[in-house]
Amino acid sequence: MYPVIYYSLLSLSLYLLTTMIFFTMSFLVPTISLFGFLARLLASYLSLLLCATYGVYASLFLRLLGQHRLAQWTVARSFDLVMRYATGVRFVIVEGGEHLTSKRPMVIIGNHQTELDVLFLGAIFPKYCSVTAKKSLARVPFLGWFMSLSGTVFIDRVDRSQAMKAFEGAAREMREHRQNVFIFPEGTRSYAREPVLLPFKKGAFHLAVQAGVDILPVVAENYSRVLDVRARRFVGGRIRVKVLPPIPTKGLTAADVDTLTLDTRQKMLNVLEEFARDPGSKAVLKASAKKVL
């Protein structure tokens, strides 16, 4: 237990020190964009470490109360708050937020752009929801510990039989405990500079059909103006999110999954393109540009 406390205090100290340096340098050298990229990148990783550390303790405490299924929700909210002040980046739901709490369980899906999508989850995560993640993340200190304690569904992408067993367990958990599950159907980050989606993997849709629950698509606008790793750009800004109406799967079978996957992807792509055409994007871009370091 002592090493956990030691590393927790160390991560908190590093976070506070880095945040102080970040804001001091932001004031002194506001024109150095490369510094802004590195500073916000470091602040983001330390914020994630801080919130994952908090998540370990929160998960343990909530387990004692029999409420561990709330752990990912409370940590998501903490990350949203911490990142808002540490980096100036915020995801904002502009339409359809009521769908996130209208019913449960559901399979919630979202587009996957960069590592910043962890903050995307922080903004939209409802209560009684858990994520899916690749199995290797379970071995990452603090983050993996938190994910394991809070009910993450780990997927073995190499072993298909093990992956299917994980989805079977997730479907059972959804039915028995009314637990939502969040999945990025693209499977990996796109790093796209345009409003595009990678091809969808079918796991999320098989899970929804198997559990007999609705699919809830959530779309974040393309935010390469805020974070572009290849251009070494990371600035503050407001990123819009739209929650689409739930898509029912009642009465569907495995034979319907292909069509369901393609139709859902097209609906999400339409929203991405709508965001790109919306004149509001230009206003957001101008507001973000003023904050470039």
C-alpha positions in Angstrom: 0.0 0.0 0.0 2.9 2.4 0.8 4.3 2.4 -2.8 0.8 3.4 -4.1 0.6 6.3 -1.6 4.1 7.4 -2.5 3.5 7.4 -6.2 0.1 9.1 -5.7 1.8 12.0 -3.8 4.6 12.1 -6.4 2.1 12.3 -9.3 0.1 15.1 -7.5 3.3 17.1 -6.9 4.5 16.7 -10.5 1.1 17.7 -11.7 0.9 20.9 -9.6 4.5 21.9 -10.5 3.9 21.4 -14.2 0.6 23.3 -14.1 2.3 26.2 -12.4 5.1 26.3 -15.0 2.6 26.0 -17.8 0.6 29.0 -16.8 3.7 31.1 -15.9 5.3 30.4 -19.3 2.0 30.9 -21.1 2.0 34.4 -19.8 5.6 35.2 -20.4 6.0 33.7 -23.9 2.5 33.7 -25.6 3.8 33.4 -29.2 5.8 30.2 -28.9 3.4 27.6 -30.4 5.8 24.7 -30.0 6.0 25.3 -26.3 2.3 25.4 -26.1 2.1 22.0 -27.8 4.6 20.4 -25.4 3.2 22.1 -22.3 -0.4 21.1 -23.0 0.7 17.6 -24.0 2.6 17.2 -20.7 -0.3 18.8 -18.7 -2.7 16.3 -20.4 -0.7 13.2 -19.5 -0.1 14.4 -15.9 -3.9 15.2 -15.6 -4.6 11.7 -16.8 -2.2 10.2 -14.3 -3.7 12.3 -11.5 -7.3 11.3 -12.3 -6.3 7.6 -12.8 -4.7 7.7 -9.4 -7.8 9.2 -7.9 -9.8 6.6 -9.8 -8.0 3.7 -8.0 -9.0 5.1 -4.6 -12.5 6.0 -5.8 -13.0 2.5 -7.2 -11.9 0.8 -4.0 -14.2 3.1 -1.9 -17.2 2.7 -4.2 -16.7 -1.1 -4.1 -17.0 -1.0 -0.4 -20.3 0.8 -0.9 -21.4 -1.6 -3.6 -21.4 1.2 -6.2 -18.3 0.5 -8.2 -20.3 0.8 -11.4 -20.2 4.6 -10.8 -16.4 4.7 -10.7 -15.8 5.5 -14.4 -18.5 8.2 -14.4 -17.0 10.0 -11.4 -13.4 9.8 -12.8 -14.6 10.9 -16.2 -16.1 14.0 -14.7 -13.0 14.8 -12.7 -10.9 14.5 -15.8 -13.2 16.9 -17.7 -12.9 19.5 -14.9 -9.1 19.1 -14.5 -8.4 19.3 -18.2 -10.6 22.4 -18.6 -8.3 24.4 -16.3 -5.0 22.6 -17.3 -5.3 22.9 -21.0 -8.3 25.1 -21.9 -9.8 22.3 -24.0 -13.5 21.4 -23.5 -16.0 19.1 -25.3 -19.5 20.6 -25.2 -22.7 18.8 -26.0 -24.7 21.1 -28.3 -27.5 18.7 -29.2 -29.1 15.5 -28.0 -27.6 15.4 -24.5 -30.9 14.1 -23.1 -30.4 10.8 -25.0 -27.5 9.9 -22.7 -29.8 9.5 -19.7 -33.1 8.6 -21.4 -32.7 4.9 -20.8 -30.2 2.2 -20.0 -28.6 -0.1 -20.9 -27.3 1.0 -24.3 -24.2 0.5 -26.4 -22.8 4.0 -26.8 -20.4 4.5 -29.7 -18.3 7.5 -30.7 -15.8 8.6 -33.4 -12.1 8.2 -32.4 -9.7 10.9 -33.5 -6.7 11.3 -31.1 -5.6 10.6 -27.5 -7.7 13.6 -26.6 -10.8 11.4 -26.9 -10.3 10.4 -23.3 -11.5 14.0 -22.6 -14.4 13.4 -25.0 -15.4 10.5 -22.7 -15.0 12.8 -19.7 -17.6 15.2 -21.1 -20.3 12.7 -22.3 -19.9 9.7 -19.9 -23.3 8.9 -18.2 -23.7 7.1 -14.9 -23.5 3.3 -14.9 -21.3 3.0 -18.0 -18.0 1.3 -18.6 -15.6 1.4 -21.5 -14.0 -1.4 -23.6 -10.2 -1.3 -24.0 -7.4 -3.4 -25.5 -6.2 -6.0 -23.0 -2.6 -4.6 -22.8 -3.9 -1.5 -21.0 -4.7 -3.6 -18.0 -0.9 -3.8 -17.2 -0.4 0.0 -17.2 0.2 1.3 -13.7 -2.6 3.4 -12.2 -4.6 3.7 -15.4 -4.8 -0.1 -15.8 -5.4 -0.6 -12.1 -8.3 1.9 -12.2 -9.7 0.3 -15.3 -9.6 -3.1 -13.8 -11.2 -2.1 -10.6 -14.0 -0.1 -12.3 -15.3 -2.8 -14.6 -13.6 -2.1 -17.9 -14.3 -4.8 -20.6 -10.9 -5.8 -21.8 -10.7 -7.1 -25.4 -8.0 -9.4 -26.7 -7.7 -8.2 -30.3 -5.3 -11.1 -31.2 -7.5 -13.9 -29.9 -10.9 -13.7 -31.5 -12.4 -16.4 -29.2 -11.3 -14.5 -26.1 -12.7 -11.3 -27.6 -16.1 -13.0 -28.2 -16.1 -14.3 -24.6 -15.5 -10.8 -23.3 -18.4 -9.5 -25.3 -20.6 -12.3 -24.0 -19.7 -11.3 -20.5 -20.4 -7.6 -21.3 -23.8 -8.5 -22.7 -24.7 -10.5 -19.5 -23.5 -7.5 -17.4 -25.7 -5.2 -19.4 -28.8 -7.3 -19.0 -28.3 -8.1 -15.3 -27.1 -4.7 -14.0 -28.5 -2.3 -16.7 -24.9 -1.2 -17.4 -24.1 0.9 -20.5 -21.0 0.1 -22.5 -19.0 2.6 -24.6 -17.0 1.5 -27.6 -15.0 3.3 -30.4 -16.1 1.2 -33.4 -13.3 2.5 -35.6 -11.0 0.5 -33.3 -8.1 3.0 -33.5 -7.5 6.7 -33.7 -7.8 8.3 -37.2 -5.7 11.5 -36.6 -7.9 12.9 -39.4 -7.7 16.5 -40.5 -10.9 16.3 -42.4 -14.4 15.1 -41.3 -13.9 11.4 -42.0 -14.4 8.0 -40.3 -12.4 4.9 -40.5 -14.3 1.6 -41.4 -16.2 0.4 -38.4 -15.5 -2.9 -36.7 -18.7 -4.9 -35.9 -18.1 -5.8 -32.3 -20.2 -3.0 -30.9 -23.1 -3.9 -33.1 -22.9 -7.6 -32.4 -22.9 -6.7 -28.7 -26.0 -4.5 -29.0 -27.9 -7.2 -30.9 -26.8 -9.9 -28.5 -27.9 -7.9 -25.5 -31.0 -6.6 -27.2 -30.3 -3.0 -26.5 -30.2 0.3 -28.4 -27.1 1.8 -30.0 -26.5 5.4 -29.1 -24.1 7.2 -31.6 -22.2 10.2 -30.3 -20.2 12.4 -32.7 -17.4 15.0 -31.8 -16.7 17.4 -34.6 -13.3 17.2 -36.3 -10.9 19.0 -33.9 -7.6 19.1 -35.8 -7.7 22.8 -35.3 -7.3 22.1 -31.5 -4.9 19.1 -31.6 -2.9 18.1 -34.6 0.0 15.9 -33.6 1.7 15.9 -37.0 1.7 19.7 -37.1 2.7 19.9 -33.4 -0.3 22.1 -32.6 -2.3 21.9 -29.4 -4.3 24.9 -28.4 -7.3 25.6 -26.2 -10.7 25.6 -27.6 -14.3 24.4 -27.5 -15.2 21.2 -29.4 -18.8 20.5 -30.2 -20.5 17.2 -29.7 -23.8 15.9 -30.9 -25.7 12.9 -29.5 -27.9 11.2 -32.1 -31.2 9.5 -31.3 -30.9 5.8 -30.1 -31.0 3.2 -32.8 -33.1 0.2 -31.7 -31.9 -3.4 -32.3 -34.9 -5.3 -31.0 -35.8 -8.1 -33.3 -32.4 -8.0 -35.2 -30.1 -10.9 -35.6 -26.5 -11.4 -36.5 -27.5 -11.4 -40.1 -28.5 -7.8 -39.8 -25.3 -6.6 -38.3 -23.6 -5.6 -41.6 -26.4 -3.3 -42.6 -26.7 -1.9 -39.1 -23.0 -1.1 -39.0 -23.0 0.6 -42.4 -26.2 2.6 -41.7 -25.0 3.8 -38.3 -21.6 4.8 -39.7 -23.3 6.9 -42.5 -25.5 8.7 -39.9 -22.4 9.6 -37.9 -20.5 10.7 -41.0 -23.4 13.0 -42.0 -23.1 14.7 -38.6 -19.4 15.2 -39.0 -19.9 16.8 -42.4 -22.7 19.0 -41.0 -20.3 20.3 -38.3 -17.8 21.1 -41.1 -20.4 23.1 -43.1 -21.7 24.9 -40.0 -20.5 28.6 -40.0 -20.1 28.2 -36.3 -17.0 26.2 -36.9 -15.3 29.4 -38.2 -16.2 31.3 -35.1 -14.9 28.5 -32.9 -11.7 28.5 -35.0 -11.2 32.3 -34.5 -11.8 31.9 -30.7 -9.3 29.1 -30.5 -6.7 31.0 -32.5 -6.6 33.7 -29.9 -5.5 31.2 -27.4 -2.5 29.8 -29.4 0.6 30.0 -27.3 
